[in-house]
Amino acid sequence: MFLYLLTLCDMALLQILHYPDPRLHKKAKPVAQVDDRIRQLVADMAETMYDAPGVGLAATQIDVHERVVVIDTSEEKNDLRVLINPEIISRSDEASVYEEGCLSVPGVYDEVERPSRVRVRARNLKDEVIEFDAEGLLAVCVQHEIDHLNGKVFVQHLSLLKQTRLKAKLRKQERELERA
């Protein structure tokens, strides 16, 4: 699928928003039509995700507030999944804890508990409805990226104490960059 995108579009690296940017908390709107604009957006998002490098990217993270996600959890980085208007239609009762990171919160990793398995419904680039079951890293990634579309960053799953410390650390880093 990614090779198909390469032949279709000139791709561009996009700017990723960094937490605590308030635009990360804006809820994304559904995509009305899968057209060339959306295909270009997906191509640019995929290039940005692979370059970062990351395993997932939601349009919200690049200040586009539409329900579009790209994911590739493969070791070879050759299994791009495109999810347009994704929704979780069922979750397992069983939960798992994974260490998560985020392209919008660089250098920060922490454990987050989420359902172990999810069933997902979305549209693909051909505007077809797809459904699949996800577990392990893919389940974590899908839930993490859908959180972004809903205006939630993974650090909001952490304790208030950890969130407060993280914000203070990020503000300090920002001040140091401004002085440099």
N, C-alpha and C positions, 0 to 999 in steps of 0.2 A: 504494500500500500504506500509506503514512504517513497519508493522509487517512482511510483505513479505521480505522487505529488511533485517530486523533483522535476519531472518532465513537463508538468503543467505550469509551474509557477516559478518566478524569480522570488527567492526567499530573502527574508531580512531578519536580523537579530533584533529582538524587542527589549525594551527596558522593563525589568522586573521591579515591581513595587516592594519596598521593604517595610516590615512591621516596625513601628506602630502606625504607619500611614493610614489615615481614616478611610481612604478609598478601598482598602482591603475588606472593609466591613459593609460595603454596599452589596445588596442582594442582586444577583444577575437575573436578567429577563430571559424568557424562553426565545429560542431562535424560531422565527416564523417560517423561514424558507432556507433550505440548504442550496446555496447558489455559489457563483464564482467568488464572491466576497468572503463567504464562510470558508471555502476551500483555500483561499489565499491566507486567511487568518490561521487556519489549521497548519498550513505549510510553515508559516512564520513561527507559530508556537512550537512546532516540532523542532525546527532548527534551534530555537532559543533554548528549549529543554535539553536537547542533546549537547549543546555548547556549554551549558551552565556548569557541570553536567547534573542532570536530575532524572528522576523516574516518572515524574508527572508535572503537569502545569495546567492550571485553570485560567481561563480568559480573564477572570477578575484580577489575577496577579499581574497582568500587563495593562490594567486599567481599561479593559473592554468588558463591559458588564452584560455579557450574554452567556448563556449556558453551554459552554464549549470546554471540553477537557481533552488533553492528549496524555497518554500513559504508555510507557514502555518499561516493563520490569525485567526484560530478558537480559542475560549477561552480555549477549552479542550486540544489543541495541538494534535489533532488526525485527521487532514485533510491535510496531506502533499500533495502539488502539486509539481510535477517535470516538469520543462520546459526545453527542449533541443532544441537549435536553435530557441528560441522564437523571435517573431516579432509582432509588433503592426500593424494590417492591417487597422484599422480605429480608429479615435478619435472623441469624441463629440466636438462640438463648445463650449459648456458650460464648464466652468472651476470651480474648487473648490480649496480651500486653506486648507491644512492639516498641522499639526505640524509633522515634520519628524525627525527621529533620524537614526543612522546608526551604525552598529557594528564596522565599520572602523573609526568612529569618536565618540568614547565613551563619553557620558556625554553631548553631544551637540545636542540640539533640536531647530528647527526653522521652521517657516511657509514657505511652498513652494506651489506655484500655479501650478496646472497641469490639463489636461482635466479630467472631471468628470467621463467619461465612455470610455473604450477602448475595442476593439475586438482584441483578441490575437490568433495567430496560433503558434503551437510548435509541437515537437515530445514528446512522453512519453517514459517510460522505455521499452515498448514493440515495440518501433520504429514505432508507429502509429502516424499519423497526427491528432492533436486535435485542436479544435477551441472553444473558449468560450468568453462570454461577462463578463467584470468586471466593478464594480463600487464601490464607497466607498473606504474602506481601501484596498481591494484587488486591485483595479485599481491603487491606489497610490503605493502599494508594487510592482506590476508588472512593472510599469514605472520606479520606483527607481532602481530595480534590472537590468532591461534592460539598464538603464543608465550606471550601473557598467560595463556591458559587452561592452559598447561602450566607456569605459575609462573616464566616467564622475561620479564624486562624488556629492551627493546632495548639498553640500555647494557651488558648482559652480552655483547653481540657486539663491544664495543670492547676495546682493549688494557687490560691490568691497570693500567697507568700512568694512562690516561684515566679508568678507573673510580675509582681512588684519588683523583685530583684532583677528580672530580665529587662524590664523597661528602664530601670535605673542604669543598668550596664549599657544598654543601647544608647541612652541619652549621653552617657559619658563618652562612648566611642564617637558619637556624632560631634560632640564639642571638640574632641581631640582632632578629628578630621578637619573641622573648620579652622582650627589654629594652625594646622600644617600648611 
